[in-house]
Amino acid sequence: MDMTDLKTAIDDYSRSAETGILSLQGRLDTLETNLARPGASPDCVASDAAEHKAAFLQGFMMKGDTDALKALELKAISTTTGGNGGYAVPTIIDNEIEKQLKALSPLRGLVKVKTIDTSDYKRLVSAGGATSGWVGETDGRAATATPSLKEVAIVPGELYANAAATQRALDDMKFDAEAWLSEEVAEEFAAQEGAAIVSGDGTNKPKGFLTYTTSAAADGSRTFGQIQHVVTGVDGAFPATDPADILIDLVHALGARYRQGASFVMNSKTLAVVRKFKDADGNFIWRAGLAEGQPDRLLGYPVVEAEDMPDVATDALAIAFGNFSRAYTLVERTGTRVLRDPYTNKPYVHFYATRRVGGALVNDEALKLLKFAAA
């Protein structure tokens, strides 16, 4: 083989190798793009989640380095910068915050929680009016009344927590940033959220169920959005004789279709009074949970302690009973976002965490309140 043939062979080999390398690179690029999309394999999702978590904790939280998070944005995963700055908390950490919220905020475990992708949540609720009946296969169908529909709109407000740590603590190799962030943020979120579900005014926060107008009128005869209350017959107290009977009245004021899944809600001070009530045979009407993690029961229904409920007092709505998952809806616009601020309060580094949350009553028939009033 002369030099010309050798050079030709080498050129052909080089072109072939270059084509193969470019083809392989193209396949790798395509594979990476496909795996980053929704519906990717579990292994890929787990890898992306781990990469996101490491970039968030080790880069962003510890050092304020956002390069890795910005690189992840280019891969089209869920790390995006909010309109007010900050970065989305990795799903694995956000899920832990969610679990702690349920543990710290007992009402979150009772109400219906929905995640939305729009700026608000709207739901049409039937306020009655439609008729129904039975007919044979070939019988005529009489015209039915047009149902009365009401719209419930929930606009999320911004819930925030401003946790702080020193840079020295962040630099400490033993500092568990993930656990610290989850605990600090979840505790603050739970306190604010629990109070809002009970008594929030609905302005940039959930509208609490105790802020709605109440009425002694039964279901079907109240204005939509009013909650039925049962009065104790005594100003600011339980009846002196057979006080447990009023709780039975409260239970049966709730429609039978809502009692499955219903719960009592009151604060610990009120519960301390109720736990002493006995039936006609001298048995306590309150029963402790039979196993760890099981709720205590009152008249056979779970009891949830919510310290944001009012104490027994004149005209106080101190006890609620109902199917909260059907009565009240809590909506979340996005997951938790965090903005890092090392400048405002040196030597502390503040982590301004936000979460968009709203809530409202959607079914007034599924909830009843005990009013401590004479009439």
C-alpha positions in Angstrom: 0.0 0.0 0.0 1.5 3.3 -1.1 1.2 6.5 0.9 -1.8 7.8 -1.0 -3.8 4.6 -0.3 -2.8 4.8 3.4 -3.9 8.4 3.7 -7.2 7.6 2.0 -7.8 4.7 4.4 -7.0 6.9 7.4 -9.3 9.7 6.2 -12.1 7.2 5.7 -11.6 5.8 9.2 -11.6 9.2 10.7 -14.8 10.2 9.0 -16.4 7.0 10.0 -15.3 7.4 13.6 -16.4 11.1 13.7 -19.8 10.1 12.3 -20.2 7.4 14.9 -19.3 9.7 17.7 -21.7 12.4 16.6 -24.4 9.8 16.2 -23.8 8.5 19.7 -23.8 12.1 21.1 -27.1 12.8 19.4 -28.6 9.6 20.9 -27.3 10.5 24.3 -28.8 14.1 24.0 -32.1 12.7 22.9 -32.1 10.1 25.7 -31.4 12.8 28.3 -34.1 15.1 27.0 -36.7 12.2 27.0 -35.8 11.1 30.5 -36.2 14.6 31.8 -39.8 14.8 30.6 -42.9 13.7 32.5 -43.4 10.0 32.4 -39.7 9.2 32.5 -38.5 6.0 34.1 -38.5 5.7 37.9 -34.7 5.4 38.0 -34.4 8.6 36.0 -36.9 10.4 38.2 -35.1 9.2 41.3 -31.8 10.4 39.9 -33.2 13.9 39.0 -34.8 14.1 42.5 -31.5 13.3 44.1 -29.7 15.8 41.9 -32.3 18.5 42.7 -32.1 17.8 46.4 -28.3 18.0 46.5 -28.2 21.2 44.5 -30.8 22.7 46.8 -29.2 21.7 50.1 -25.5 21.7 49.4 -25.4 24.5 46.9 -28.3 26.9 47.5 -28.9 26.6 51.2 -25.4 26.1 52.5 -23.5 28.3 50.1 -26.0 30.4 48.2 -24.8 28.9 45.0 -27.6 28.8 42.4 -25.7 27.6 39.4 -26.7 23.9 39.8 -30.4 24.9 40.3 -30.3 27.0 37.2 -28.7 24.2 35.2 -31.6 21.9 36.3 -34.1 24.5 34.9 -32.6 23.9 31.5 -33.4 20.2 31.9 -37.1 21.2 32.3 -37.7 19.6 35.7 -39.8 21.3 38.3 -37.2 23.8 39.7 -38.4 27.2 38.6 -37.8 30.6 39.9 -40.9 32.3 41.3 -42.1 35.8 40.4 -40.8 37.0 43.8 -37.6 35.1 43.5 -36.6 32.0 45.3 -36.5 28.3 44.3 -38.9 25.4 44.6 -38.2 23.1 47.5 -37.3 19.6 46.1 -40.3 17.3 46.1 -38.8 14.9 48.6 -38.3 17.7 51.1 -41.7 19.3 50.3 -43.4 15.9 51.0 -41.7 15.8 54.4 -43.0 19.3 55.1 -46.4 18.1 54.1 -46.3 15.2 56.4 -45.3 17.4 59.3 -48.0 19.8 58.5 -50.6 17.0 58.9 -49.0 16.0 62.2 -48.8 19.6 63.6 -52.1 20.9 62.1 -54.8 18.4 62.9 -57.4 20.1 60.8 -55.4 19.6 57.6 -55.9 15.9 58.1 -59.7 16.4 58.2 -60.4 18.8 55.4 -60.1 18.1 51.7 -56.8 19.4 50.3 -56.6 20.1 46.6 -53.5 21.2 44.5 -54.4 23.6 41.7 -52.5 25.0 38.7 -54.5 28.2 38.3 -54.7 31.4 40.3 -58.0 30.4 42.0 -60.3 27.5 42.5 -64.0 27.6 41.6 -66.6 25.0 42.3 -70.3 24.8 41.6 -72.3 23.5 44.5 -75.9 22.3 44.3 -78.1 24.2 46.7 -81.0 21.9 46.0 -84.0 22.3 43.7 -83.6 19.3 41.4 -86.2 16.6 41.6 -85.9 12.9 40.9 -88.0 9.7 40.9 -88.6 6.2 39.5 -89.9 5.3 36.1 -90.4 2.2 34.0 -88.4 1.5 30.9 -91.0 2.9 28.5 -92.7 5.4 30.9 -92.5 9.1 30.1 -90.1 11.3 32.0 -91.7 14.3 33.6 -89.7 17.5 33.5 -87.6 18.2 36.6 -87.0 21.5 38.3 -83.8 23.3 37.4 -81.3 22.8 40.2 -80.0 25.8 42.1 -76.3 26.1 41.8 -73.9 28.3 43.8 -70.4 29.1 42.9 -67.7 28.9 45.6 -64.4 30.7 44.6 -61.2 30.2 46.6 -58.3 32.5 46.0 -55.0 31.4 47.6 -53.1 33.8 49.8 -49.4 33.6 50.5 -48.4 31.8 53.7 -44.8 32.5 54.7 -42.2 31.5 57.3 -38.9 33.3 57.8 -36.5 30.8 59.4 -33.0 31.9 60.3 -29.6 30.1 60.9 -26.1 31.5 61.3 -23.6 30.9 58.5 -21.4 29.1 61.0 -24.2 26.6 61.6 -24.6 26.2 57.9 -20.9 25.6 57.5 -21.0 22.9 60.2 -20.7 19.5 58.6 -23.1 18.1 61.2 -25.8 20.6 60.5 -28.8 18.7 59.1 -30.2 21.4 56.7 -33.0 19.2 55.4 -34.5 18.3 58.9 -34.0 21.9 60.1 -35.8 23.5 57.2 -38.6 20.9 57.3 -39.2 21.4 61.1 -38.9 25.2 61.2 -41.1 25.8 58.2 -43.7 23.1 59.0 -44.1 24.4 62.5 -44.8 28.0 61.4 -47.0 26.9 58.5 -49.0 24.6 60.7 -49.7 27.3 63.3 -50.8 29.9 60.8 -52.8 27.4 58.7 -54.6 25.8 61.6 -55.7 29.2 62.9 -56.9 30.3 59.5 -59.0 27.2 58.9 -60.9 27.9 62.1 -61.1 31.7 62.2 -59.4 33.2 59.1 -61.0 36.3 57.6 -60.6 35.1 54.0 -58.3 38.1 53.1 -55.1 36.7 51.7 -55.7 33.6 53.8 -58.4 30.8 54.1 -61.8 31.8 55.4 -62.4 30.0 58.7 -65.5 28.0 59.2 -66.3 29.9 62.4 -66.5 33.2 60.5 -69.6 32.1 58.5 -73.0 33.2 59.6 -74.9 30.6 61.7 -78.5 29.8 62.1 -80.7 27.5 64.1 -82.7 26.6 60.9 -82.4 23.1 59.7 -81.0 21.9 56.4 -83.0 23.0 53.4 -84.4 26.1 55.1 -81.2 28.2 55.6 -79.6 30.6 53.3 -76.7 29.0 51.4 -73.4 29.4 53.2 -75.0 29.5 56.7 -74.0 26.8 59.2 -76.6 25.3 61.5 -75.9 25.8 65.2 -77.4 23.9 68.1 -77.8 25.9 71.3 -77.0 24.5 74.7 -79.9 26.4 76.3 -77.6 27.8 78.9 -75.7 31.1 78.6 -72.0 30.2 78.3 -72.3 26.7 79.7 -73.5 23.1 79.2 -76.9 22.2 80.7 -76.6 21.4 84.4 -78.7 18.2 84.0 -77.6 15.5 81.5 -75.1 17.7 79.7 -74.1 14.9 77.3 -77.6 15.0 75.8 -76.8 18.2 73.9 -73.9 16.5 72.2 -76.3 13.7 71.0 -78.5 16.5 69.6 -75.5 17.9 67.8 -74.7 14.6 66.3 -78.2 14.0 65.0 -78.5 17.5 63.6 -76.0 16.3 61.0 -77.6 14.4 58.2 -77.0 10.6 58.3 -75.2 10.7 54.9 -72.5 12.9 56.5 -72.0 11.0 59.8 -69.8 8.4 58.2 -66.4 10.1 58.5 -67.6 12.8 60.9 -65.5 14.1 63.8 -65.8 16.3 66.8 -63.4 19.3 67.0 -62.7 21.3 70.1 -59.8 22.7 72.1 -58.2 20.8 75.0 -59.9 22.9 77.7 -63.4 22.1 76.4 -62.4 18.5 76.0 -61.4 18.3 79.6 -65.0 19.2 80.5 -66.6 16.8 78.0 -64.4 13.9 79.1 -66.2 13.9 82.5 -69.7 13.4 81.0 -71.3 10.1 81.7 -74.4 8.3 80.3 -77.4 7.1 82.2 -75.6 4.0 83.3 -72.6 5.9 84.7 -70.2 5.1 81.8 -68.0 7.8 80.4 -69.1 8.9 76.9 -65.4 9.5 75.9 -63.2 6.6 75.0 -59.5 6.6 74.6 -58.0 5.3 71.3 -57.6 1.5 71.4 -54.2 1.6 69.7 -51.3 4.1 69.2 -52.2 6.6 66.5 -55.9 5.9 66.7 -58.0 8.9 67.7 -60.0 9.2 71.0 -63.7 8.8 70.5 -66.7 10.7 71.8 -70.1 9.0 71.3 -68.4 6.7 68.9 -66.9 9.5 66.7 -63.2 10.7 66.6 -62.2 13.7 68.6 -59.7 16.1 67.3 -58.1 18.7 69.5 -57.6 22.1 67.8 -56.3 24.8 70.1 -57.6 27.5 67.8 -61.2 26.6 68.7 -62.7 29.0 71.3 -63.2 28.2 75.0 -66.7 27.7 76.4 -68.1 31.2 76.9 -71.2 33.2 76.2 -72.3 32.7 72.5 -69.1 30.8 71.8 -69.1 28.2 69.0 -66.8 26.0 71.0 -67.6 22.6 69.5 -67.8 21.6 65.9 -69.1 18.3 64.6 -69.2 17.3 60.9 -67.7 15.6 57.9 -64.9 18.2 57.4 -63.7 16.6 54.1 -67.0 17.3 52.5 -67.6 20.6 54.3 -64.3 22.5 53.8 -61.8 22.6 51.0 -58.2 23.8 51.4 -56.4 24.6 48.1 -52.6 24.9 47.4 -51.4 26.8 44.4 -47.8 25.5 44.4 -45.3 23.7 46.6 -43.0 25.5 49.0 -40.5 28.0 47.7 -37.5 29.4 49.5 -35.7 32.7 49.1 -32.2 32.9 50.7 -31.3 36.2 52.3 -27.8 36.5 53.9 -27.8 40.3 54.0 -30.7 41.7 56.0 -29.7 40.4 59.5 -26.0 39.4 59.6 -24.7 37.0 60.8 -28.0 35.2 60.3 -29.0 33.7 56.9 -32.8 34.0 56.5 -34.7 31.5 54.5 -38.0 33.1 53.5 -40.3 30.1 52.7 -43.7 30.7 51.0 -46.6 28.5 50.2 -49.9 29.7 48.5 -52.9 28.4 50.4 -56.6 29.2 50.4 -59.7 27.6 51.9 -63.5 28.0 52.2 -66.6 26.2 53.3 -68.1 24.4 50.3 -71.0 22.4 51.9 -72.8 24.0 54.9 -74.9 20.9 55.5 -71.8 18.8 56.3 -70.9 20.8 59.5 -72.8 21.7 62.7 -71.7 23.9 65.6 -72.6 23.9 69.3 -73.4 27.4 70.5 -73.2 28.1 74.2 -76.2 30.4 74.5 -79.6 30.4 76.1 -81.4 30.7 72.8 
